[in-house]
Amino acid sequence: MARVLLLTLVLSVASSVFGGQVRIFAGARFDPKAWAKLQKVDVKTLSQDRALESHVGQLVELHFQFRSKELRHIKPNWYQASIWQAAPEERRGFASVPVMIASTDLKGFEGFTTDHRQTADLKIFGQVLYDFGINYVFVRVIGTHTFVDGDGYTNVTW
């Protein structure tokens, strides 16, 4: 009985804190004004000299072909990886962009192929961020799918 009362109390507090809107999915929510500034780019474009730094703070729809095999657990709730795209004009024949993935989103990210022969166009939604502590620019991966809710906000999920 005590557990039921505690659960009811927690749910009522949560619904009042969020103005009656309890979010039942993970992801991010953007107002129409912020979502209208979304930049559609590919890895080749962002990997060019200083291109990633010039997009800091921007939301991006990033197109790529495969992800790195290595996922490094560099912070308690974050993993570092990279996404790649064929670029014959580059020295190695590929271009890459560093990404950070929340541990809660790791399974979704691991669903992307690591096969460098892959030619399908894959995409993620993310935000270009700068970590001052380690002097590192990266794309924070938010998800792969979008939908617009009844309030007109765009929601990004896996």
Secondary structure by P-SEA (a helix, b strand, c coil): caaaaaaaaaaaaaaaaacccccccbbbbbcaaaaaabbbbcccccccccccccccccccccccccccccccccccccccbbbbbbbccccccbbbbbbbbcccccccccccccccccccbbbbbbbbbbccccbbbbbbccccbbbbccccbbbbcc
